[in-house]
Amino acid sequence: MTDARTKRTQTLTAAAKAKSQAKTKSAENAIRTLVKRGEPITFQAVQREAGVSHAFLYNHPDLRGRIEQLRAQARPLPVPTPPADEQSALVLALTSQITRLKKQHREEVQALRDALEQAHGENLDLRRELARRGSPGQVQPS
């Protein structure tokens, strides 16, 4: 029985190793394909292209390092701001005006909410006072 068990274990180990090698090769091919197409190299893109899981890519140190390196290289450099022309100046002025109006609107809404809250409080106080004194139209219980 021990020989059969050892053989099964060796067979399973060899199958797992072959499966892992096939996944690694598939991921490497996917990276090459994405680079050729000029597509961004991300874990999700490689995973989709290769048909492997995110966990496999993250747990494979060589693939993970390569994907992270290619992803960092592909990040775009900050775009320098174009010189301001009349259209840009108009857009900036309108954006500034909209921002100012939005702030003013938020402040007005908050002031109205505060006033409403205060009015509710005063209304509650008046109702309590009325109940304490007993309203003239109410019949007092004996």
N, C-alpha and C positions, 0 to 999 in steps of 0.2 A: 504494500500500500504506500509506503514511503516513496518508492521510486515513481509511482504514478502521480503522487502529489507533487513531487519535485518537478516532474516533467510538465504538469499543468501550470505550476508557478512560473517555470521558465518560459513556457509558451505565452502566458498572459503578460509577463514582463516584456518579452520581445514584441508582442502585439502593441502594448502601450507605448513602447519606445518608437516603433514604426509609425504609430498614429501621431505621436508628438513631432516626429521628424517631418511627416507629411504636412502637418499644420504649420510648422515653421517654414517649410519651403513655400507653402501657399501664401503665407503672410509676406515673405520676402518678395515673391512674384507680384503680390498686390502692391507693395511699396514701389517696385520698379514701374508697374503699370501706371500708378497714380502720378509718379514723377514724369513719365513720358507724356501723359495727358496734360500735365501742368496743373493738376488739381492739388488743393491743399492736403498736406499729409497730417491727418489726425487719427487718433485711436479709432474713432467711429468710422472714418472712411476706410481704414485698413481692415477693420473688422467686417464691414459690409462687403468689401471687395474680395477678401480671402475666405469669408464664411467661417470665421473663428470667433470665439467669445472675447469680450473685453478682458475678462479675467486671465485668459491665456496670454494675451498681449502684455498685460501689466505684470504677470508673474514670470515672463520670459525676459531676463535682464538685457540680453543683446537686442532683442526686438524693441523693447521699451526704450532703451537708450537711443536707438536709431530713430525711432518715431519722434521722440522728444527733440532730438537734434534737428531733424528735418522740419518739424513744426516750428521750432524757434527761428530757423533760417527763413521760413516762408512768411513770417509776420511782416506786414508792411511797415515801412518807415513812416514817421509822421509826415503828413503832407504840409509843405510850407504854405502859409496863408498868402493868397494872391494879393497883389496890390489893390488898394481900395480905389474903385472907380465910382462913377455916379450911381450905378445900379447897386453896388455893394453898400454904398453909403445909405441909400434909400432903404435897403433891406435892414441894415443895422439900426437905422432910426425907427423904422416901424416895429422891429423886434423889441427895441428898448421901450417904445410906447406901449406895446402890448404887455410887456412885463410889468410896467408901472401900473397900468390899468388893472391887471390881474391882482396885484398886491393891494391896490386900493379897494377892489371888490372884496377880497378876503377880509380886509379890515372892517369894511362896512357890514358884511355878513356877521362877523364876530360881534360887532357892536349891537346889531339887532338881536342876536342870540342872547347876549348878556342882558339887554333890556327886557326881552321876553321872559327870561329866567327870573329877573327881578319882579316883573309884573305877576308871574305865577306865584311867587313867594308872597307878595302883598295880597293877592287874591285869597290865598290860603289863610293868611293872618286874619283878613276881614271875615272869612267864613267862620273861623274858630271864634272870633269875638262875637259874631252874630249868634252863633250857637250857644255861647256862654251866657249872653244876655237874654236870649230867647227872642225870637223874631215876633213882631206884633201879630202876624197872621197865624202863628202856630198856636195850637191848643196845648197847654202845659199838662203833662200827665199828673194824675192825683197821687 
